[in-house]
C-alpha cells in the first residue's frame, strides 16, 4: 500500500486511540484512551465551507482552490457562530456551497483525524441498557420503568429494581463510573431512550448520560440508510459518547444477506445462534403481572436482553467501527450513514488537503440498471449459484471507468487499494482460528472494506460531488454483457438457467455434476470465457429452489434450512394466517405434493367463513405513524384508535369488521369480515401462481364467493327429471 493512499483512506493525522470528539465554538475536545482510562485534549476548531464564487466575510479567510467547481475555501477562525451566519447569508442568496452541517464532521475533515486508529473493536468500552416498563407511552399517568438491565464489556451485569427515581439515579451513576465509549440498545432510538428521558424529566432528574455529567440532547430527525431504503428516526447525542441501536445495525448487516425474517431482538439472537441456552422468553403483555409473582424470572429475562444486545452488537457493529477509522465522522453517525456518503467524505477530505476544488454534483440522468431475468419457475432440483466477485468494482478497475471530475485521479487507485486490503484481510482470516480476537478483527476489517468497495459504483450514479452518470452507464452496460455471457456459456455446457440477477446466475447443473467440488470446477471452467480481471465464483449449492418471479424465491440448503427471498412469500406486513398458509404451501410444493394445496386452501377458507380462525391470526400489527394516518386507511384507523389512549410510535393490532371499519384486537366481538379475509387468502394464494402454473391455479385455488351472493340452500329445489 502506498503512503499516499494510506493518507487518502485513513486521514493525514495519525493520532491514535481517539474514542470521541466534541466541538465548541472555536475548540474541539478529543477523548483519548490511555490504558483503561480516557483523557481529554483540546485542539483549535476552524469551521469552513467552499463556494463556487469568491466570497469574503468579516473575520474569515478566503483561499482559492485549484480547478473548477467549489473553488474558494472560506475558513472562520472567529468560530462556529460566524460560520453559521455566513451560511445563512449564502443560503438566502441561493449561492452554490459545499459544506457539512455537522461541526464534528467539519472538524475531522479539516484536521485529518479519524476515530479509533490503533484500536480493535474489542478495545471499545461498550455498555448495554434495556428497560422494562408498565406502558408503551411514558407520558401516561400509570407509566413507569420498573426494571433496568445494564451490562458492559468489562464485566458489569446488573438488574436494577426499586422506586423509579432511585433506579434512574443508579443507572446514571453506573454510566458515570463505568465510563462507556458506546451505549447500545435494541430499538433504542424509538423506545428505550425516549422513555428514559421522559421518566427523568417526570422526576426532575437531569439525564446526565454524557461524559462530564453532560445531559443527553435530542437532535433533529434524520434518516438511517438501510441498503437502498431509509428509515427516519430522532437521534439522541451524548457528550463524549456514541449511541448504537442494534435494531438499525442488524438491518444494515442483513440487507444483502437476507437471513433474518424479523428484526426483533429474540428472533435475531435465535437466527444468529447467540441466544443463551437457558434463555427465558416472556410475553411482553404479561411481564408486569409476572413480575408481581415471579420477579426473579423477569430479572433473568431482562439480564438476557442486555446479554443478547451485547452479542448482537459484537456481530453487526464491527463493520461500522472499522469504517470509522477511515471516515471523518463520529462512530454514531457512521453507523447510520450510507456508504456513498462515506466515500464522499473521504474524497472531500483529500481534495481540501491538497488545495483542490471540489467537483459540483452532476444533474441526474437515467442510466440502465443490472440485467435481471427469470427463465424458469416452479421447483427445480438441485441448484447452484455462480456469482461474479464484485462485478461492478471489478469492471471499473479493469476498464478504468471512474468519474471524469476526479482531477486528482484518486478514485480508481483508492478502489484498487481497498480491494487489495480486503484480499489480504481475507487471507489472514483463513489462517486465523475462528472465534479468536484476531479472527474477529480480520473479519470486521474485510467486511468494512467490502461495504465500501461495493458502493463505488453506486457513488458514481448517486447524488455526490464526484458523480458521473455516463460512467455509471458504461459499468452497467458492461455488467449486462458479462452476466448474459455467463448464462449463455452455462446453457452451452448443459446447464438449465433459472434466474439471472445483476451479477449472479442460479442454475441447475448437468446431471453428471453431483458433488460440490465438481460444481466448483465446473463454475471455474465457465469463468474462463470471461475477460481478465472478472472472476466467476461458486457461491452456493442448494437442494432445491422454488422460483416464482424476479427476486422472489425459496432456496433449500443441503441441511434443509429454507431461505426466503422477496416479499411475495414473506413480508413483515402480512397477517399471520397468510404467512402460515404460504409457509405450509411452500413446504408442499418443495415436497412435490401440489395436489394437497387445494385441501390446505379450502380448509382455511372454511375455517375463516365459519368464524373459527383465531382473530390474532387475522389482525395486522401496525405502528401508528403519520404515514398510517395519512394513507387510505387514515379515517378507519383513526376511528379505531380514537379514545384508546394510543399515541404515535406505538404498535396496534387492527382487524376489519363486517361493516368494513377497523377494530382494535382487544375490542374483538366476533365481528370480523369473513368475506374480506377469505378474499385475502385467495390473494396470498395468487403469489404461488407462477409455481403451480396458470392452468392449474384456478383448480387448486377457486376464488371464494361472498356469503351474501351464495344461493340459500333452503330455497333450492331439485328437478328429479332433469
VEXBATOR-176648 format. One record per residue (C-alpha): x, y, z. Coordinates in steps of 0.1 Angstrom, whole numbers, plus 5000, padded with zeros to 4 digits. Layout:
BEGIN
XYZ...
//
This chain:
BEGIN
500050005000501450344991501850605018499850844997496850604997497150545034496650925039493750925015492050635032492750695069493351075071496551275073496851305111497850955126496951035162495750705178493150595202490750895199487450745210485251065206485351425195483251715206483252075193482652415207482752755190486452765184487852455201487552075197487851835226489451495219488651205242491750985240492250635255495250605278495450255293492050185309491150555313490050825289491751175290490851495271492951715249491952025230492752155195491652465177488552425156488152645125484852595107484952615069482852605037483652615000481952824974481852844936482553224936484953434955483353554988484653745018483253765053484353975082487053785102487153505077489953375055489253315018491653094997491552994961491452624953492852484921490352374894486652414886483752364909483752484946487052654942487052904971487652785006486453015034487652945069486253105100488853145128486253355147484253045153481152835146478653125151480453325124480353025100476552985106475953355099477853325066476053005057472653185062473753475040474853235012471553035016469553355012471453434981470953084967474753064963476552734955478052594987479952284997479752235035478752005063476152105089477851875115480652065133482251735143482451625107483851965096486551945123487551585113487651665076489851975082492051815108492651485091491851295123489750985124488550795155489850455168493250455150495350185166492350015182490349705175486649665181487149485214489049785228485849985229484150005263480549925254477549945277474149785270470849925285467449755284464349875303461149705313458149945316454449935326453350115295454550185259453850555264456050725290453651025293450650825306449750865343450450505350453750505331456950395348460150195344460149905369463349735359466649835342469249585330472749715325475849535313479149625297482249465281484349505313482249265333479349465346475949285348473349445370469549445371468149745389464749735406463049965432461550315431461850465396463750785406466250565426466750335396467350625373469950775396471650435399471750405361473250745357475850665384476750345366477150525333479450785350481550535369481850275341482550545316481550365283482550485249479350355234475950285248473950015229470349915229467849735207465149975193467050225214466150545195462450465192461750325227464350295255466050635251462850845247461350665276464350715298464551085290460751125296460950955330463951155340462051475331459051355351461151325382463251635376466451435372469051575347469651295321473451305325474351015302477251205286480751245298481551515323477951475336476551635304472851585297471551395267470551615238467751545213468751605177466751685146465151395128467351235102467550915081469350585088470450435054469550065052470549935018468550134992466050235018466050495046464350495080463650825097464550855134465351115160468851085173470051155208473551285214475651215245478751435250481851235246480050905239478350735210474950565207474450245187470950105181471349735172467849735155469349965128472649785127471249435122469049565093472149725076474149405083471349175069470449385039472249175013472348855033468548815039469048575068466648735093462848725088462148955118464449215134463249175170466049105195464948755203464548655167467948795157469648615186468048285176468848335139472548405146472848145173473748395201470848335224471848195258470947815261468747885292467048185275463848295293461048405269458148615282455048775266455649145266452049205276452348985306455649095321454149345346451949075361454648805360456949045379454449065407454648695413458048595400460448885399463548665396462248525363461748875349465148985362466748685343464748785312465949145314469549045320469548825290468149105269471249315277473449005271471948945237472249305227475949295235476348975215474349115186476349445185479649235185478349065154476949355134478849665145482549595137481949685100480950035112483750055137486449995111484750225087485050495113488850455112488550585076485650815075485951165090482951145113481751015147481050645151477450715159476950905126478950655105476650375118473650535102475250695071475150545036478350415021478150664992478450955017481350775034483250775001482151134995483751245028486951055022487351224988486451565000488951545029491751475004490751734979490752005006494051875020495651924985494052264979492052134950488552244941485652004949483551904919479952004916477351734916476151644881472451674872470751334875470451134842468750804835471050504830470350134827470349904858471649554861470349274839467649054855465648774841463648464853463848184828462247904848459647894876458447614899460547374919464047294905466447054920469447084926470547444923473947614921474647984923477648134903478448494912480948744898483048864926482449234930481349264894480949644891484049734911486049484890484749634858485549984870489149874877489749664846488049904822489450214840485950364845485950644870484350994874485751244849485651514876488251334897491151564888493451414915492951074899492550904933489150734929490250424910493550384929491650404961489250134949492149914939493849984972490649884992490349574971493949464978493449545015490349325016492149034998494949055024492449065053490548765039493848585035494648645072491148535081491648195065494748125087493348255120491348035145487648115142486248295173489648435183490248805189492348815157489748645137487048895147489449175138490249055103486548965097485349305108488049475087487449285055483649345058484249715062486449725031483849515013480949755021482950055007484249864976480749764966479550124969482050284944479650214915476650344934478750654942479250754905475550704899474350884930473951244944477551304953480151564945482251344921479351164905479351074868476250924852478050844820480550634839477650454857476050374823479350224810479650004840476049874839476149804802479449614806477949424835474849324815477149184788479148984813476148824830474548734797477748584786477848364817474248244811474948164775478047964784476247774812473547674787476147574761477747354787474447174795473047374825469547504829469547874838466847964863467448324872469848594863470348884887472849164880476048974889474948624896473148324880471148044896471247734875470647354875473947194866474246904842473346564857476946454856477846724881477046574916479446694942480347044954483947004943482646914908480447224909483347444918485447304890482547344866481947714876485747784873485647634838482647854828484648154842487548104818485448274790485248604809487648894804490748924825490049064860486548934861486348624883483348394885482948214918480947924931478548104956476447824969474847474965471247414973469047104974466147284957464847624946461247734944461248004917458348244914459348564898462348804897464048814932461248614947462248254955462948004982466347824985466647495004470047445018471547095020470747075057467047155049467147525061465047745039466048095027463148315017463848594993461348864982458048994996455948754976456548475001457448665032456549015040456649165075453349345068451449025061448848885085449848575104447348345088448748445054452348385065451348045079449547945047452448045025454947855047452847535045452247575008455947625001456647305020454147114999455547244967459147164977457946814988456346774954452846744968451047014949447746814949447546884987447447264982443747264974442947095007445147335027443547635010439947515013440347415049441447765057438747935037436147715055437647805089437548175081433948165069432847965099434448225123436847975136440148145127441748305158441448685155445148735163445848535131443748775111444749105127447549315113450149475136450849835127452950115141450950435145452750685123451950995101452150765071449550525085447150805095447650985061447050685040443850545026443450375060443550715077439950755085439350395095442550375116441950705133438350595142439650265156442350415179440350725189439850735227442050435232445050635246447250525217449850765205452150785175455050545177453150275195452049945179448449845175446749535161443849605139441249385121438549455096434949435108431949325088430949685084434349755068435549965097438749875116438749755152441349705179442249345186441549395223437949505214437249205192433549095193433348805168432549065141435449005116434749045079434948685068434548775031437449015032439848765049438748475026439448704996442748805012443748435014443048404977445448694971448048514992447548204971447948424940451648474949452148104940450648134906454048104888454947804908451747594901451047724866448347944852446147654841446247464874445947774897442147814894441547444900443647444932442547784945438947874935438048234943435748254973432248374966430948624991428548465016425748715007425948614970425648244975422248074969420247985000420147605002416747615018415347794987416847544962414747274946415846964928414446864894414246484896413546464859416446674847
//
